[in-house]
């Protein structure tokens, strides 16, 4: 394509179908592709009326809504850099992001305007505007006064399209820079590899400040000119009501667990569906198997990051192989993935190593962090993901955990995911998280935090005794706690940093 602007790719996909319904919401609203093009054009014209130029940052912290999505498209079409933020961040946290990204525009929730407006003034943000979950706010007021046509601006392939701030669980968040080329190449790869077809309809149940909901789900649907059934907040009943008219669903593992609790989840309810995709957090093999039994469908699990979009995927087409539970599949076409040992030598099949990646989807580096970039990229240009995993003989990748989660106890390496896999197989266990806590003799001691299945009663000592019969002694948790639930972030990932803080003195007190 002559213009590498990501929006130009979307427009090429849906322009033959402008009168087709693009989005139907859970509140009864409907938008055509012509609406998407026209409203995003008005928003783009408003941005340019402010005197903004290509490369200026536009920061957004609003609840999920269709106008919020259209504003993202507006930023793309006029070449500005979209910076979405988790809606959970508070004013004190926002100050860091604003000081780091220096946005020219900040779009916030009108319900928080009293807190946000003084912050914007203090930090020198040129334009502050608001957008509510129902689509109202000062942004829509000014945008709708603009013309409904806008020429998509020419950009270079390596111009920035977005900056996504990482969760910052190990320190200050880093802004992952993603280019138009990064995002368009990944979207086109997924569109092909996941076999998107004319008539596909997507149930959109994810947040849109994150790779999964914004870049994976939305991008594929727009490229394919597919209708999105759009929910502001996840509602399992609404999902079941929509499944008979949908073909694709994307969710984090927590959403699948919640759907499995619905009696209406049956093979009949899912008979119109083509593809269920899971990501953003590990999918328990138990959930994988139960979903197969309940629906007759096999979930496709894949692997990606804020810095890279999607990297690997289980096969979509039967002729490409089986979907294997507990794995994230094989590297996507054009993407290279390797597991390296401590000496930077590739690991043999079956051995655990640090995951490094390379490809057109991999970001060029972190925003204004040259020291981090020097550390996170190898001399030969591969990105160090911080994840740890292994390949099997068939080329499927299994993620073992984060390198920062590695527990070194008495000189032995313990990978939490391996211990969790054994704990999760014990009777009555719903899920678990394994962490390392400071230990005066061993450096770190292994600690497990476990959630029981509904109605089950767990005895911590009995669970530990059962594990001693199955795994090496140094891997067995020295303490095991049974809790009602594990702390998670909005994407469903267990917050092990929170658990480490909670139990950091467990070996002191015992």
One Martini backbone bead per residue (centre of mass of N, CA, C, O) as a GRO file, in nm:
protein
  510
    1UNK     BB    1   0.097   0.036   0.021
    2UNK     BB    2   0.152   0.362  -0.015
    3UNK     BB    3   0.011   0.420   0.263
    4UNK     BB    4   0.116   0.321   0.592
    5UNK     BB    5  -0.128   0.394   0.723
    6UNK     BB    6  -0.334   0.216   0.917
    7UNK     BB    7  -0.605   0.340   0.827
    8UNK     BB    8  -0.572   0.271   0.526
    9UNK     BB    9  -0.610  -0.031   0.567
   10UNK     BB   10  -0.892  -0.023   0.682
   11UNK     BB   11  -1.030   0.132   0.450
   12UNK     BB   12  -0.972  -0.084   0.235
   13UNK     BB   13  -1.150  -0.302   0.377
   14UNK     BB   14  -1.441  -0.121   0.418
   15UNK     BB   15  -1.517   0.063   0.165
   16UNK     BB   16  -1.716  -0.151   0.013
   17UNK     BB   17  -1.898  -0.137   0.319
   18UNK     BB   18  -2.031   0.134   0.439
   19UNK     BB   19  -2.339   0.020   0.504
   20UNK     BB   20  -2.237  -0.161   0.698
   21UNK     BB   21  -2.237  -0.306   0.995
   22UNK     BB   22  -1.992  -0.254   1.253
   23UNK     BB   23  -2.168  -0.174   1.524
   24UNK     BB   24  -2.303  -0.329   1.819
   25UNK     BB   25  -2.456  -0.262   2.118
   26UNK     BB   26  -2.570  -0.321   2.454
   27UNK     BB   27  -2.757  -0.034   2.404
   28UNK     BB   28  -2.858  -0.029   2.079
   29UNK     BB   29  -2.637   0.064   1.903
   30UNK     BB   30  -2.544   0.187   1.564
   31UNK     BB   31  -2.271   0.132   1.323
   32UNK     BB   32  -2.125   0.220   1.045
   33UNK     BB   33  -1.861   0.258   0.836
   34UNK     BB   34  -1.940   0.547   0.771
   35UNK     BB   35  -1.941   0.642   1.063
   36UNK     BB   36  -1.650   0.582   1.128
   37UNK     BB   37  -1.534   0.770   0.911
   38UNK     BB   38  -1.685   1.038   0.986
   39UNK     BB   39  -1.621   1.069   1.293
   40UNK     BB   40  -1.311   1.043   1.271
   41UNK     BB   41  -1.286   1.291   1.088
   42UNK     BB   42  -1.387   1.502   1.285
   43UNK     BB   43  -1.172   1.446   1.501
   44UNK     BB   44  -0.927   1.504   1.320
   45UNK     BB   45  -1.000   1.797   1.258
   46UNK     BB   46  -0.983   1.895   1.547
   47UNK     BB   47  -0.690   1.829   1.603
   48UNK     BB   48  -0.581   2.013   1.367
   49UNK     BB   49  -0.711   2.282   1.479
   50UNK     BB   50  -0.484   2.294   1.720
   51UNK     BB   51  -0.192   2.251   1.566
   52UNK     BB   52  -0.121   1.974   1.524
   53UNK     BB   53   0.125   1.717   1.468
   54UNK     BB   54   0.309   1.486   1.366
   55UNK     BB   55   0.382   1.304   1.677
   56UNK     BB   56   0.186   1.387   1.861
   57UNK     BB   57   0.047   1.346   2.175
   58UNK     BB   58  -0.240   1.137   2.282
   59UNK     BB   59  -0.416   1.117   2.581
   60UNK     BB   60  -0.610   0.832   2.726
   61UNK     BB   61  -0.880   0.821   2.996
   62UNK     BB   62  -1.136   0.596   2.938
   63UNK     BB   63  -1.407   0.449   2.887
   64UNK     BB   64  -1.562   0.225   2.716
   65UNK     BB   65  -1.622   0.313   2.367
   66UNK     BB   66  -1.689   0.401   2.054
   67UNK     BB   67  -1.574   0.691   2.053
   68UNK     BB   68  -1.297   0.599   2.161
   69UNK     BB   69  -1.225   0.436   1.912
   70UNK     BB   70  -1.255   0.670   1.702
   71UNK     BB   71  -1.026   0.840   1.824
   72UNK     BB   72  -0.803   0.652   1.753
   73UNK     BB   73  -0.849   0.671   1.446
   74UNK     BB   74  -0.797   0.975   1.431
   75UNK     BB   75  -0.501   0.964   1.512
   76UNK     BB   76  -0.406   0.793   1.279
   77UNK     BB   77  -0.507   0.971   1.030
   78UNK     BB   78  -0.314   1.228   1.154
   79UNK     BB   79  -0.034   1.108   1.291
   80UNK     BB   80  -0.079   1.048   1.582
   81UNK     BB   81  -0.008   0.960   1.922
   82UNK     BB   82  -0.139   0.698   2.096
   83UNK     BB   83  -0.225   0.710   2.466
   84UNK     BB   84  -0.324   0.464   2.661
   85UNK     BB   85  -0.505   0.426   2.976
   86UNK     BB   86  -0.571   0.303   3.258
   87UNK     BB   87  -0.859   0.360   3.452
   88UNK     BB   88  -0.713   0.309   3.745
   89UNK     BB   89  -0.557   0.552   3.741
   90UNK     BB   90  -0.430   0.805   3.926
   91UNK     BB   91  -0.320   1.121   3.958
   92UNK     BB   92  -0.033   1.049   4.063
   93UNK     BB   93   0.025   0.858   3.818
   94UNK     BB   94  -0.031   1.052   3.577
   95UNK     BB   95   0.208   1.243   3.607
   96UNK     BB   96   0.420   1.056   3.487
   97UNK     BB   97   0.299   1.019   3.202
   98UNK     BB   98   0.292   1.320   3.127
   99UNK     BB   99   0.595   1.382   3.171
  100UNK     BB  100   0.694   1.166   2.963
  101UNK     BB  101   0.500   1.224   2.697
  102UNK     BB  102   0.388   1.505   2.644
  103UNK     BB  103   0.097   1.588   2.588
  104UNK     BB  104  -0.129   1.788   2.402
  105UNK     BB  105  -0.356   1.576   2.478
  106UNK     BB  106  -0.638   1.519   2.708
  107UNK     BB  107  -0.857   1.240   2.777
  108UNK     BB  108  -1.135   1.233   3.000
  109UNK     BB  109  -1.340   1.191   3.258
  110UNK     BB  110  -1.598   1.388   3.365
  111UNK     BB  111  -1.604   1.270   3.664
  112UNK     BB  112  -1.276   1.380   3.688
  113UNK     BB  113  -1.235   1.686   3.625
  114UNK     BB  114  -1.167   1.819   3.903
  115UNK     BB  115  -0.887   1.661   3.919
  116UNK     BB  116  -0.761   1.700   3.625
  117UNK     BB  117  -0.744   2.000   3.548
  118UNK     BB  118  -0.513   2.093   3.743
  119UNK     BB  119  -0.302   1.894   3.631
  120UNK     BB  120  -0.290   2.005   3.343
  121UNK     BB  121  -0.200   2.286   3.419
  122UNK     BB  122   0.060   2.213   3.579
  123UNK     BB  123   0.177   2.028   3.315
  124UNK     BB  124   0.102   2.172   3.029
  125UNK     BB  125  -0.159   2.095   2.890
  126UNK     BB  126  -0.314   2.225   2.618
  127UNK     BB  127  -0.553   1.992   2.605
  128UNK     BB  128  -0.871   1.945   2.767
  129UNK     BB  129  -1.092   1.662   2.757
  130UNK     BB  130  -1.410   1.479   2.726
  131UNK     BB  131  -1.527   1.124   2.787
  132UNK     BB  132  -1.787   0.912   2.804
  133UNK     BB  133  -1.937   0.603   2.799
  134UNK     BB  134  -2.199   0.742   2.641
  135UNK     BB  135  -2.045   0.975   2.446
  136UNK     BB  136  -2.015   1.209   2.615
  137UNK     BB  137  -1.878   1.540   2.583
  138UNK     BB  138  -1.652   1.776   2.475
  139UNK     BB  139  -1.543   1.619   2.234
  140UNK     BB  140  -1.813   1.582   2.077
  141UNK     BB  141  -1.891   1.877   2.055
  142UNK     BB  142  -1.641   1.962   1.875
  143UNK     BB  143  -1.643   1.739   1.654
  144UNK     BB  144  -1.941   1.781   1.531
  145UNK     BB  145  -1.844   2.069   1.401
  146UNK     BB  146  -1.706   1.913   1.190
  147UNK     BB  147  -1.602   1.771   0.922
  148UNK     BB  148  -1.671   1.440   0.754
  149UNK     BB  149  -1.388   1.495   0.616
  150UNK     BB  150  -1.057   1.321   0.567
  151UNK     BB  151  -0.734   1.305   0.490
  152UNK     BB  152  -0.512   1.069   0.496
  153UNK     BB  153  -0.214   1.076   0.625
  154UNK     BB  154   0.108   1.080   0.563
  155UNK     BB  155   0.341   0.822   0.642
  156UNK     BB  156   0.576   0.645   0.792
  157UNK     BB  157   0.630   0.325   0.880
  158UNK     BB  158   0.814   0.433   1.147
  159UNK     BB  159   0.595   0.574   1.264
  160UNK     BB  160   0.415   0.656   1.524
  161UNK     BB  161   0.100   0.529   1.673
  162UNK     BB  162   0.198   0.424   1.967
  163UNK     BB  163   0.180   0.422   2.336
  164UNK     BB  164   0.257   0.165   2.576
  165UNK     BB  165   0.216   0.111   2.904
  166UNK     BB  166   0.339  -0.062   3.132
  167UNK     BB  167   0.256  -0.194   3.448
  168UNK     BB  168   0.498  -0.161   3.664
  169UNK     BB  169   0.582  -0.411   3.874
  170UNK     BB  170   0.923  -0.326   3.864
  171UNK     BB  171   0.843  -0.020   3.828
  172UNK     BB  172   0.857   0.192   3.603
  173UNK     BB  173   0.694   0.267   3.344
  174UNK     BB  174   0.700   0.176   2.998
  175UNK     BB  175   0.711   0.307   2.667
  176UNK     BB  176   0.579   0.146   2.401
  177UNK     BB  177   0.674   0.165   2.073
  178UNK     BB  178   0.443   0.189   1.793
  179UNK     BB  179   0.411   0.131   1.466
  180UNK     BB  180   0.253   0.114   1.176
  181UNK     BB  181   0.408  -0.141   1.090
  182UNK     BB  182   0.376  -0.317   1.334
  183UNK     BB  183   0.055  -0.324   1.326
  184UNK     BB  184  -0.003  -0.404   1.031
  185UNK     BB  185   0.155  -0.667   1.016
  186UNK     BB  186   0.002  -0.813   1.246
  187UNK     BB  187  -0.285  -0.791   1.138
  188UNK     BB  188  -0.235  -0.942   0.869
  189UNK     BB  189  -0.137  -1.205   0.992
  190UNK     BB  190  -0.395  -1.269   1.161
  191UNK     BB  191  -0.600  -1.258   0.933
  192UNK     BB  192  -0.474  -1.509   0.796
  193UNK     BB  193  -0.413  -1.724   1.026
  194UNK     BB  194  -0.730  -1.696   1.137
  195UNK     BB  195  -0.924  -1.705   0.890
  196UNK     BB  196  -1.073  -1.471   0.786
  197UNK     BB  197  -1.421  -1.409   0.700
  198UNK     BB  198  -1.689  -1.365   0.538
  199UNK     BB  199  -1.916  -1.294   0.811
  200UNK     BB  200  -1.770  -1.225   1.043
  201UNK     BB  201  -1.827  -1.210   1.408
  202UNK     BB  202  -1.751  -1.001   1.688
  203UNK     BB  203  -1.695  -1.037   2.027
  204UNK     BB  204  -1.656  -0.744   2.233
  205UNK     BB  205  -1.504  -0.786   2.581
  206UNK     BB  206  -1.271  -0.575   2.592
  207UNK     BB  207  -1.049  -0.366   2.645
  208UNK     BB  208  -0.895  -0.043   2.486
  209UNK     BB  209  -0.587  -0.017   2.647
  210UNK     BB  210  -0.499  -0.284   2.490
  211UNK     BB  211  -0.382  -0.511   2.275
  212UNK     BB  212  -0.615  -0.715   2.259
  213UNK     BB  213  -0.865  -0.519   2.218
  214UNK     BB  214  -0.735  -0.317   2.005
  215UNK     BB  215  -0.521  -0.469   1.809
  216UNK     BB  216  -0.653  -0.747   1.765
  217UNK     BB  217  -0.960  -0.726   1.746
  218UNK     BB  218  -1.010  -0.461   1.585
  219UNK     BB  219  -0.816  -0.494   1.347
  220UNK     BB  220  -0.940  -0.749   1.227
  221UNK     BB  221  -1.227  -0.640   1.183
  222UNK     BB  222  -1.155  -0.401   0.996
  223UNK     BB  223  -1.005  -0.556   0.772
  224UNK     BB  224  -1.280  -0.749   0.735
  225UNK     BB  225  -1.552  -0.604   0.774
  226UNK     BB  226  -1.656  -0.662   1.069
  227UNK     BB  227  -1.868  -0.718   1.303
  228UNK     BB  228  -1.933  -0.569   1.627
  229UNK     BB  229  -2.004  -0.689   1.949
  230UNK     BB  230  -2.055  -0.439   2.203
  231UNK     BB  231  -1.910  -0.420   2.532
  232UNK     BB  232  -1.842  -0.237   2.807
  233UNK     BB  233  -1.905  -0.487   2.992
  234UNK     BB  234  -1.876  -0.783   3.112
  235UNK     BB  235  -2.135  -1.032   3.005
  236UNK     BB  236  -2.226  -1.354   2.996
  237UNK     BB  237  -2.519  -1.335   2.902
  238UNK     BB  238  -2.464  -1.162   2.651
  239UNK     BB  239  -2.280  -1.357   2.509
  240UNK     BB  240  -2.489  -1.587   2.479
  241UNK     BB  241  -2.689  -1.414   2.311
  242UNK     BB  242  -2.466  -1.364   2.070
  243UNK     BB  243  -2.347  -1.636   1.958
  244UNK     BB  244  -2.562  -1.705   1.722
  245UNK     BB  245  -2.431  -1.427   1.559
  246UNK     BB  246  -2.144  -1.540   1.589
  247UNK     BB  247  -1.773  -1.642   1.536
  248UNK     BB  248  -1.598  -1.452   1.740
  249UNK     BB  249  -1.384  -1.487   2.038
  250UNK     BB  250  -1.225  -1.275   2.287
  251UNK     BB  251  -1.019  -1.370   2.578
  252UNK     BB  252  -0.962  -1.408   2.893
  253UNK     BB  253  -0.958  -1.658   3.116
  254UNK     BB  254  -1.174  -1.538   3.308
  255UNK     BB  255  -1.406  -1.541   3.097
  256UNK     BB  256  -1.417  -1.848   3.064
  257UNK     BB  257  -1.479  -1.917   3.356
  258UNK     BB  258  -1.748  -1.756   3.366
  259UNK     BB  259  -1.889  -1.908   3.133
  260UNK     BB  260  -1.874  -2.196   3.274
  261UNK     BB  261  -2.100  -2.097   3.494
  262UNK     BB  262  -2.301  -2.127   3.261
  263UNK     BB  263  -2.573  -2.317   3.168
  264UNK     BB  264  -2.594  -2.199   2.858
  265UNK     BB  265  -2.331  -2.355   2.796
  266UNK     BB  266  -2.337  -2.502   2.476
  267UNK     BB  267  -2.318  -2.646   2.175
  268UNK     BB  268  -2.565  -2.489   2.066
  269UNK     BB  269  -2.465  -2.199   2.140
  270UNK     BB  270  -2.181  -2.263   1.952
  271UNK     BB  271  -2.250  -2.354   1.647
  272UNK     BB  272  -2.169  -2.064   1.503
  273UNK     BB  273  -1.885  -2.090   1.585
  274UNK     BB  274  -1.526  -2.066   1.498
  275UNK     BB  275  -1.367  -1.879   1.732
  276UNK     BB  276  -1.149  -1.915   2.021
  277UNK     BB  277  -0.964  -1.671   2.209
  278UNK     BB  278  -0.661  -1.668   2.413
  279UNK     BB  279  -0.516  -1.420   2.651
  280UNK     BB  280  -0.279  -1.230   2.874
  281UNK     BB  281  -0.297  -1.520   3.011
  282UNK     BB  282  -0.296  -1.811   3.152
  283UNK     BB  283  -0.429  -2.124   3.052
  284UNK     BB  284  -0.578  -2.364   3.187
  285UNK     BB  285  -0.606  -2.695   3.114
  286UNK     BB  286  -0.879  -2.726   3.250
  287UNK     BB  287  -1.026  -2.509   3.084
  288UNK     BB  288  -0.964  -2.624   2.809
  289UNK     BB  289  -1.112  -2.898   2.859
  290UNK     BB  290  -1.392  -2.794   2.953
  291UNK     BB  291  -1.458  -2.644   2.692
  292UNK     BB  292  -1.465  -2.885   2.509
  293UNK     BB  293  -1.692  -3.041   2.663
  294UNK     BB  294  -1.915  -2.807   2.661
  295UNK     BB  295  -1.881  -2.705   2.328
  296UNK     BB  296  -1.669  -2.845   2.107
  297UNK     BB  297  -1.436  -2.643   2.153
  298UNK     BB  298  -1.108  -2.506   2.077
  299UNK     BB  299  -0.889  -2.318   2.216
  300UNK     BB  300  -0.693  -2.038   2.117
  301UNK     BB  301  -0.363  -1.994   2.203
  302UNK     BB  302  -0.162  -1.701   2.271
  303UNK     BB  303   0.129  -1.468   2.217
  304UNK     BB  304   0.205  -1.150   2.382
  305UNK     BB  305   0.288  -0.792   2.373
  306UNK     BB  306   0.325  -0.460   2.396
  307UNK     BB  307   0.608  -0.468   2.223
  308UNK     BB  308   0.478  -0.696   1.981
  309UNK     BB  309   0.236  -0.820   2.003
  310UNK     BB  310   0.207  -1.092   1.817
  311UNK     BB  311   0.399  -1.413   1.812
  312UNK     BB  312   0.203  -1.657   1.881
  313UNK     BB  313   0.019  -1.965   1.767
  314UNK     BB  314  -0.216  -2.156   1.744
  315UNK     BB  315  -0.387  -2.321   1.531
  316UNK     BB  316  -0.660  -2.282   1.313
  317UNK     BB  317  -0.609  -2.487   1.107
  318UNK     BB  318  -0.610  -2.823   1.081
  319UNK     BB  319  -0.365  -2.849   0.870
  320UNK     BB  320  -0.160  -2.699   1.093
  321UNK     BB  321  -0.280  -2.842   1.348
  322UNK     BB  322  -0.293  -2.855   1.678
  323UNK     BB  323  -0.437  -2.766   1.982
  324UNK     BB  324  -0.233  -2.706   2.269
  325UNK     BB  325  -0.245  -2.740   2.582
  326UNK     BB  326  -0.018  -2.516   2.752
  327UNK     BB  327   0.022  -2.360   2.486
  328UNK     BB  328   0.124  -2.096   2.225
  329UNK     BB  329   0.260  -2.232   2.001
  330UNK     BB  330   0.375  -2.084   1.712
  331UNK     BB  331   0.533  -1.894   1.519
  332UNK     BB  332   0.463  -1.652   1.332
  333UNK     BB  333   0.470  -1.531   1.042
  334UNK     BB  334   0.787  -1.360   1.045
  335UNK     BB  335   0.853  -1.480   1.328
  336UNK     BB  336   1.104  -1.490   1.584
  337UNK     BB  337   1.194  -1.759   1.819
  338UNK     BB  338   1.393  -1.789   2.125
  339UNK     BB  339   1.588  -1.999   2.348
  340UNK     BB  340   1.807  -1.895   2.614
  341UNK     BB  341   2.077  -1.915   2.787
  342UNK     BB  342   2.311  -1.775   3.003
  343UNK     BB  343   2.517  -1.784   2.733
  344UNK     BB  344   2.355  -1.726   2.468
  345UNK     BB  345   2.236  -2.016   2.402
  346UNK     BB  346   2.058  -2.231   2.248
  347UNK     BB  347   1.812  -2.437   2.333
  348UNK     BB  348   1.709  -2.727   2.364
  349UNK     BB  349   1.477  -2.934   2.346
  350UNK     BB  350   1.294  -2.885   2.656
  351UNK     BB  351   1.452  -2.637   2.742
  352UNK     BB  352   1.496  -2.373   2.951
  353UNK     BB  353   1.448  -2.021   2.852
  354UNK     BB  354   1.503  -1.720   2.716
  355UNK     BB  355   1.291  -1.507   2.549
  356UNK     BB  356   1.336  -1.424   2.203
  357UNK     BB  357   1.273  -1.159   1.951
  358UNK     BB  358   1.175  -1.124   1.593
  359UNK     BB  359   1.027  -0.860   1.387
  360UNK     BB  360   0.789  -0.643   1.243
  361UNK     BB  361   0.635  -0.623   1.540
  362UNK     BB  362   0.879  -0.510   1.679
  363UNK     BB  363   0.977  -0.275   1.861
  364UNK     BB  364   1.215  -0.003   1.879
  365UNK     BB  365   1.129   0.100   2.176
  366UNK     BB  366   1.154   0.309   2.439
  367UNK     BB  367   1.045   0.594   2.569
  368UNK     BB  368   1.305   0.767   2.671
  369UNK     BB  369   1.502   0.474   2.711
  370UNK     BB  370   1.815   0.394   2.641
  371UNK     BB  371   1.896   0.200   2.870
  372UNK     BB  372   1.673  -0.010   2.825
  373UNK     BB  373   1.739  -0.072   2.528
  374UNK     BB  374   2.028  -0.178   2.576
  375UNK     BB  375   1.921  -0.417   2.762
  376UNK     BB  376   1.669  -0.548   2.581
  377UNK     BB  377   1.884  -0.575   2.353
  378UNK     BB  378   2.068  -0.739   2.150
  379UNK     BB  379   2.339  -0.733   1.943
  380UNK     BB  380   2.138  -0.884   1.711
  381UNK     BB  381   1.827  -0.753   1.770
  382UNK     BB  382   1.690  -0.888   2.009
  383UNK     BB  383   1.419  -0.929   2.220
  384UNK     BB  384   1.377  -0.923   2.565
  385UNK     BB  385   1.093  -1.035   2.725
  386UNK     BB  386   1.119  -1.191   3.026
  387UNK     BB  387   1.058  -1.468   2.938
  388UNK     BB  388   0.995  -1.821   3.002
  389UNK     BB  389   1.085  -2.121   2.802
  390UNK     BB  390   0.972  -2.392   2.572
  391UNK     BB  391   1.036  -2.633   2.330
  392UNK     BB  392   0.913  -2.869   2.135
  393UNK     BB  393   0.933  -3.104   1.882
  394UNK     BB  394   0.686  -2.935   1.724
  395UNK     BB  395   0.730  -2.610   1.805
  396UNK     BB  396   0.604  -2.557   2.077
  397UNK     BB  397   0.523  -2.310   2.312
  398UNK     BB  398   0.613  -2.272   2.660
  399UNK     BB  399   0.523  -2.088   2.934
  400UNK     BB  400   0.680  -2.056   3.256
  401UNK     BB  401   0.755  -1.739   3.283
  402UNK     BB  402   0.910  -1.498   3.457
  403UNK     BB  403   1.223  -1.405   3.531
  404UNK     BB  404   1.132  -1.243   3.794
  405UNK     BB  405   0.988  -1.520   3.913
  406UNK     BB  406   1.229  -1.654   3.973
  407UNK     BB  407   1.345  -1.909   4.193
  408UNK     BB  408   1.617  -1.898   4.437
  409UNK     BB  409   1.689  -2.199   4.622
  410UNK     BB  410   1.979  -2.294   4.733
  411UNK     BB  411   2.070  -2.265   4.407
  412UNK     BB  412   1.789  -2.329   4.293
  413UNK     BB  413   1.567  -2.355   4.029
  414UNK     BB  414   1.230  -2.211   4.024
  415UNK     BB  415   0.933  -2.262   3.839
  416UNK     BB  416   0.622  -2.169   3.905
  417UNK     BB  417   0.455  -2.308   3.676
  418UNK     BB  418   0.535  -2.595   3.749
  419UNK     BB  419   0.416  -2.604   4.036
  420UNK     BB  420   0.129  -2.515   3.958
  421UNK     BB  421   0.060  -2.763   3.783
  422UNK     BB  422   0.051  -2.957   4.031
  423UNK     BB  423  -0.148  -2.813   4.217
  424UNK     BB  424  -0.393  -2.802   4.005
  425UNK     BB  425  -0.424  -3.133   4.026
  426UNK     BB  426  -0.541  -3.118   4.291
  427UNK     BB  427  -0.777  -3.176   4.497
  428UNK     BB  428  -0.981  -2.878   4.506
  429UNK     BB  429  -0.823  -2.707   4.302
  430UNK     BB  430  -0.842  -2.414   4.114
  431UNK     BB  431  -0.584  -2.229   4.196
  432UNK     BB  432  -0.243  -2.081   4.156
  433UNK     BB  433   0.046  -1.929   4.332
  434UNK     BB  434   0.400  -1.884   4.290
  435UNK     BB  435   0.655  -1.775   4.523
  436UNK     BB  436   0.919  -1.567   4.642
  437UNK     BB  437   1.074  -1.547   4.968
  438UNK     BB  438   1.249  -1.437   5.209
  439UNK     BB  439   1.546  -1.630   5.326
  440UNK     BB  440   1.798  -1.684   5.555
  441UNK     BB  441   1.917  -1.954   5.409
  442UNK     BB  442   1.804  -1.963   5.082
  443UNK     BB  443   1.702  -1.656   5.011
  444UNK     BB  444   1.456  -1.839   4.905
  445UNK     BB  445   1.113  -1.924   4.941
  446UNK     BB  446   0.855  -2.134   4.884
  447UNK     BB  447   0.525  -2.007   4.787
  448UNK     BB  448   0.174  -2.077   4.824
  449UNK     BB  449  -0.134  -1.975   4.655
  450UNK     BB  450  -0.473  -2.088   4.716
  451UNK     BB  451  -0.769  -2.193   4.538
  452UNK     BB  452  -1.071  -2.317   4.573
  453UNK     BB  453  -1.315  -2.490   4.493
  454UNK     BB  454  -1.632  -2.503   4.489
  455UNK     BB  455  -1.693  -2.660   4.808
  456UNK     BB  456  -1.404  -2.688   4.893
  457UNK     BB  457  -1.162  -2.837   5.118
  458UNK     BB  458  -0.849  -2.723   5.241
  459UNK     BB  459  -0.524  -2.865   5.326
  460UNK     BB  460  -0.213  -2.756   5.343
  461UNK     BB  461  -0.054  -3.008   5.444
  462UNK     BB  462  -0.168  -3.210   5.240
  463UNK     BB  463  -0.065  -3.069   4.986
  464UNK     BB  464   0.235  -3.086   5.055
  465UNK     BB  465   0.250  -3.395   5.076
  466UNK     BB  466   0.166  -3.449   4.783
  467UNK     BB  467   0.406  -3.297   4.648
  468UNK     BB  468   0.643  -3.472   4.768
  469UNK     BB  469   0.559  -3.717   4.562
  470UNK     BB  470   0.624  -3.538   4.275
  471UNK     BB  471   0.856  -3.338   4.373
  472UNK     BB  472   1.111  -3.176   4.443
  473UNK     BB  473   1.193  -3.050   4.746
  474UNK     BB  474   1.281  -2.752   4.649
  475UNK     BB  475   0.979  -2.707   4.515
  476UNK     BB  476   0.839  -2.720   4.773
  477UNK     BB  477   0.641  -2.563   4.966
  478UNK     BB  478   0.683  -2.419   5.284
  479UNK     BB  479   0.421  -2.254   5.214
  480UNK     BB  480   0.051  -2.260   5.241
  481UNK     BB  481  -0.223  -2.069   5.108
  482UNK     BB  482  -0.568  -2.012   5.164
  483UNK     BB  483  -0.785  -1.841   4.938
  484UNK     BB  484  -1.040  -1.679   4.771
  485UNK     BB  485  -0.832  -1.490   4.598
  486UNK     BB  486  -0.658  -1.350   4.337
  487UNK     BB  487  -0.471  -1.105   4.232
  488UNK     BB  488  -0.574  -0.875   3.966
  489UNK     BB  489  -0.582  -0.746   3.674
  490UNK     BB  490  -0.774  -0.637   3.410
  491UNK     BB  491  -0.645  -0.892   3.229
  492UNK     BB  492  -0.606  -1.142   3.457
  493UNK     BB  493  -0.344  -1.108   3.596
  494UNK     BB  494  -0.140  -1.211   3.824
  495UNK     BB  495  -0.019  -1.032   4.115
  496UNK     BB  496   0.284  -1.110   4.237
  497UNK     BB  497   0.372  -0.850   4.372
  498UNK     BB  498   0.145  -0.854   4.583
  499UNK     BB  499   0.217  -1.126   4.711
  500UNK     BB  500   0.505  -1.056   4.796
  501UNK     BB  501   0.417  -0.832   4.991
  502UNK     BB  502   0.228  -1.001   5.174
  503UNK     BB  503   0.471  -1.251   5.220
  504UNK     BB  504   0.768  -1.134   5.288
  505UNK     BB  505   0.754  -1.227   5.625
  506UNK     BB  506   0.698  -1.536   5.667
  507UNK     BB  507   0.995  -1.630   5.772
  508UNK     BB  508   1.002  -1.445   6.020
  509UNK     BB  509   0.724  -1.536   6.170
  510UNK     BB  510   0.826  -1.866   6.152
   0.00000   0.00000   0.00000
